[in-house]
Amino acid sequence: MLFYFCLLSAQIELEGSWKLIEKDGEVVNDREVIKIIQDNYFALGSKEIGSNKFLGAAGGEFSVEGETLTEIRDFDTYDKSEIGVTHEYNIIWQNDDKIEISDGLEIKIWERVSPKHDELTRTWVITGRERDGKMNTMMPGDRRTVKILSGNRFQWIAFNSGSKEFMGTGGGTYTTEDGKYTENIEFFSRDNSRVGASLEFEYEVKDGQWHHKGKSSKGDNIYEIWSPLEEAYQKK
């Protein structure tokens, strides 16, 4: 029981958003890489500074045991052959807000952006979408759309972990206030001209599900239902 508590505590300490600030002793200043960690899941998105060109995304399940970080990726635009493969890294806390992660070949330093939590802090998967006035239920399996919110950051990812197909991703910062959920887009794989846009939605958490209403980035009306990933995802 004590071992499980220590394992859980280490993973909770990592929850929030992180920024890559150094790689192999060199300051990272040509791109922005943000990693969000929540509910034993992580997602990262990268864009080129200046042009906002989308560079890549990766994410999946993770666990921490002592100084060993283990990841199993569900999606990886850099190298899809890495999907489903177990990776182990050495993780060292430099202080409460800075960690060093190494795989024996590369050393990366990550700095915490924010540990902020709110009502929507969670890793979600879409389970319902309204079409023609009717709510259509979705069963997330290999093909799923995940949305992770933590540390004042969000990222959504559409992918198929079985076929290793990647459909798209986007992310940035968000706020929640008085039933309003606002996204500020900082990267978008499909169209980087959308970077800088803000989208406002109505939201409500009912029976543990996130009800999300408003207009998409294309101006279409949307009503979606998102459920906690660990409850709704049908793992094969």
C-alpha positions as CSV (number, residue, x, y, z in Angstrom):
1,M,0.0,0.0,0.0
2,L,2.8,2.4,0.8
3,F,4.5,1.7,-2.5
4,Y,1.3,2.4,-4.4
5,F,0.9,5.7,-2.5
6,C,4.4,6.8,-3.4
7,L,3.8,5.9,-7.0
8,L,0.6,7.8,-7.1
9,S,2.1,10.8,-5.3
10,A,5.0,11.0,-7.9
11,Q,2.5,11.0,-10.8
12,I,0.3,13.7,-9.1
13,E,3.4,15.9,-8.6
14,L,3.9,15.9,-12.3
15,E,0.3,17.0,-13.1
16,G,0.0,20.4,-14.8
17,S,1.7,21.9,-17.8
18,W,5.4,22.0,-18.7
19,K,7.6,23.8,-21.2
20,L,10.8,22.4,-22.8
21,I,13.5,24.9,-22.0
22,E,16.8,23.0,-22.7
23,K,17.9,20.0,-24.7
24,D,21.4,18.5,-24.4
25,G,22.7,21.7,-22.7
26,E,21.3,24.0,-25.4
27,V,18.5,26.5,-24.7
28,V,15.4,25.8,-26.7
29,N,14.4,29.1,-28.3
30,D,13.5,28.3,-31.9
31,R,10.3,26.4,-30.9
32,E,7.8,26.1,-28.2
33,V,7.0,22.6,-26.8
34,I,4.3,22.3,-24.2
35,K,3.6,19.0,-22.4
36,I,0.4,18.6,-20.4
37,I,0.2,15.8,-17.8
38,Q,-3.0,14.6,-16.1
39,D,-4.6,11.4,-14.9
40,N,-1.7,9.1,-15.9
41,Y,-1.8,10.6,-19.4
42,F,0.3,13.1,-21.3
43,A,0.2,15.1,-24.5
44,L,2.7,17.5,-26.1
45,G,2.4,19.9,-29.0
46,S,5.2,21.8,-30.6
47,K,5.2,24.9,-32.9
48,E,7.9,27.0,-34.5
49,I,8.4,30.4,-32.8
50,G,7.7,33.3,-35.1
51,S,5.8,31.4,-37.9
52,N,3.5,29.3,-35.6
53,K,4.2,26.4,-38.0
54,F,3.0,23.1,-36.4
55,L,6.0,20.8,-35.7
56,G,4.6,17.8,-34.1
57,A,2.7,16.0,-31.3
58,A,3.0,12.9,-29.2
59,G,1.3,11.4,-26.1
60,G,-0.2,8.5,-24.3
61,E,-0.1,6.7,-21.0
62,F,2.7,7.2,-18.4
63,S,3.7,6.0,-14.9
64,V,6.5,6.9,-12.5
65,E,8.4,4.5,-10.2
66,G,11.2,6.0,-8.3
67,E,13.4,7.8,-10.8
68,T,12.0,5.8,-13.8
69,L,9.4,7.4,-16.1
70,T,7.6,4.9,-18.3
71,E,5.6,6.0,-21.4
72,I,3.5,4.1,-23.9
73,R,2.6,6.3,-26.8
74,D,-0.9,6.4,-28.3
75,F,0.1,8.9,-31.0
76,D,3.4,10.2,-32.3
77,T,3.7,12.4,-35.4
78,Y,7.5,12.4,-35.2
79,D,7.8,8.6,-35.6
80,K,4.6,6.5,-35.7
81,S,6.7,3.3,-35.3
82,E,7.1,4.4,-31.7
83,I,3.3,4.0,-31.0
84,G,2.6,1.2,-28.6
85,V,6.2,0.8,-27.7
86,T,7.2,1.1,-24.0
87,H,9.9,3.7,-23.3
88,E,11.7,4.2,-20.1
89,Y,13.4,7.4,-19.0
90,N,15.4,8.6,-16.0
91,I,13.7,11.5,-14.3
92,I,15.4,13.8,-11.8
93,W,13.7,16.7,-10.0
94,Q,16.0,19.7,-10.0
95,N,13.5,21.6,-7.9
96,D,9.7,21.7,-7.4
97,D,9.2,23.3,-10.9
98,K,12.0,21.9,-13.0
99,I,12.8,18.3,-14.1
100,E,15.5,16.6,-16.1
101,I,14.4,13.6,-18.3
102,S,16.9,11.5,-20.1
103,D,16.8,8.3,-22.3
104,G,20.6,7.8,-22.3
105,L,20.9,9.6,-25.6
106,E,19.2,13.0,-25.0
107,I,18.8,15.1,-21.9
108,K,15.8,17.4,-21.7
109,I,15.0,20.0,-19.1
110,W,11.3,20.9,-18.5
111,E,10.0,23.8,-16.5
112,R,6.6,23.9,-15.0
113,V,4.2,26.4,-16.6
114,S,1.4,26.0,-14.1
115,P,-0.1,23.4,-11.7
116,K,-3.5,25.1,-11.8
117,H,-6.6,22.8,-11.4
118,D,-10.2,23.6,-11.9
119,E,-13.5,21.9,-12.6
120,L,-12.5,20.7,-16.1
121,T,-9.0,19.6,-15.1
122,R,-9.0,16.0,-16.5
123,T,-8.2,13.8,-19.4
124,W,-11.4,13.5,-21.5
125,V,-12.6,11.5,-24.5
126,I,-15.5,12.5,-26.7
127,T,-18.5,10.2,-26.3
128,G,-21.3,12.2,-27.8
129,R,-21.9,14.7,-30.6
130,E,-25.2,16.3,-31.7
131,R,-26.1,16.1,-35.4
132,D,-29.4,17.3,-36.8
133,G,-30.8,17.8,-33.3
134,K,-30.0,14.3,-32.2
135,M,-27.2,13.3,-29.8
136,N,-25.1,10.5,-31.3
137,T,-23.3,8.3,-28.8
138,M,-19.7,7.4,-29.6
139,M,-17.7,4.4,-28.3
140,P,-14.0,5.4,-28.1
141,G,-11.7,2.5,-29.0
142,D,-8.6,2.6,-31.1
143,R,-10.2,5.6,-32.9
144,R,-10.8,8.3,-30.4
145,T,-10.5,12.0,-29.8
146,V,-8.9,12.9,-26.5
147,K,-8.8,16.3,-24.8
148,I,-6.5,16.9,-21.9
149,L,-6.8,20.0,-19.6
150,S,-4.4,20.8,-16.8
151,G,-2.1,23.6,-15.7
152,N,-4.3,26.2,-17.5
153,R,-3.5,24.5,-20.9
154,F,-5.5,22.3,-23.2
155,Q,-4.8,20.0,-26.1
156,W,-7.1,17.9,-28.2
157,I,-5.9,15.0,-30.3
158,A,-7.8,12.9,-32.9
159,F,-6.0,9.6,-33.7
160,N,-6.3,5.8,-34.2
161,S,-3.7,4.0,-32.1
162,G,-4.5,0.7,-33.9
163,S,-3.8,1.9,-37.4
164,K,-1.4,4.6,-36.1
165,E,-3.3,7.2,-38.1
166,F,-3.2,10.8,-36.9
167,M,-6.1,13.1,-37.8
168,G,-5.2,16.4,-36.1
169,T,-4.5,18.3,-32.9
170,G,-4.7,21.8,-31.5
171,G,-4.1,23.5,-28.1
172,G,-3.3,26.5,-26.1
173,T,-4.5,28.2,-22.9
174,Y,-8.0,28.1,-21.5
175,T,-10.2,29.8,-18.8
176,T,-13.4,28.8,-17.0
177,E,-15.7,31.3,-15.4
178,D,-19.5,31.4,-14.7
179,G,-20.3,28.5,-17.0
180,K,-18.1,29.9,-19.9
181,Y,-15.1,28.0,-21.2
182,T,-12.8,30.0,-23.4
183,E,-10.0,28.5,-25.6
184,N,-7.1,30.6,-26.8
185,I,-5.5,28.7,-29.7
186,E,-1.7,28.7,-29.7
187,F,-1.1,25.8,-32.2
188,F,-3.3,24.0,-34.7
189,S,-2.0,21.2,-37.0
190,R,-4.5,21.7,-39.7
191,D,-4.3,25.5,-40.2
192,N,-1.8,27.7,-38.3
193,S,-3.7,30.8,-39.4
194,R,-6.1,30.0,-36.6
195,V,-3.4,30.6,-34.0
196,G,-4.4,33.6,-31.9
197,A,-8.1,33.0,-32.2
198,S,-10.3,32.7,-29.1
199,L,-13.4,30.6,-28.9
200,E,-16.0,30.8,-26.2
201,F,-18.3,28.0,-25.2
202,E,-21.0,27.2,-22.6
203,Y,-20.1,24.3,-20.4
204,E,-21.5,22.2,-17.6
205,V,-20.3,19.1,-15.8
206,K,-23.3,16.8,-15.2
207,D,-23.0,13.3,-13.7
208,G,-19.2,13.5,-14.3
209,Q,-19.6,14.4,-18.0
210,W,-18.5,17.6,-19.7
211,H,-21.3,19.2,-21.8
212,H,-19.7,21.5,-24.3
213,K,-21.8,23.9,-26.5
214,G,-20.8,26.7,-28.9
215,K,-19.3,27.3,-32.3
216,S,-16.3,25.5,-33.8
217,S,-13.3,27.3,-35.3
218,K,-15.2,27.1,-38.6
219,G,-18.3,28.8,-37.1
220,D,-20.4,25.6,-37.0
221,N,-22.7,25.0,-34.1
222,I,-21.5,22.2,-31.8
223,Y,-22.8,20.3,-28.8
224,E,-20.4,17.6,-27.5
225,I,-20.3,15.4,-24.5
226,W,-16.9,14.4,-23.1
227,S,-16.3,11.6,-20.5
228,P,-13.3,10.8,-18.3
229,L,-10.9,8.8,-20.4
230,E,-10.3,6.1,-17.8
231,E,-14.0,5.4,-17.6
232,A,-15.1,5.6,-21.3
233,Y,-12.2,4.3,-23.3
234,Q,-12.7,0.7,-24.4
235,K,-9.2,-0.6,-24.3
236,K,-8.5,-3.7,-26.4
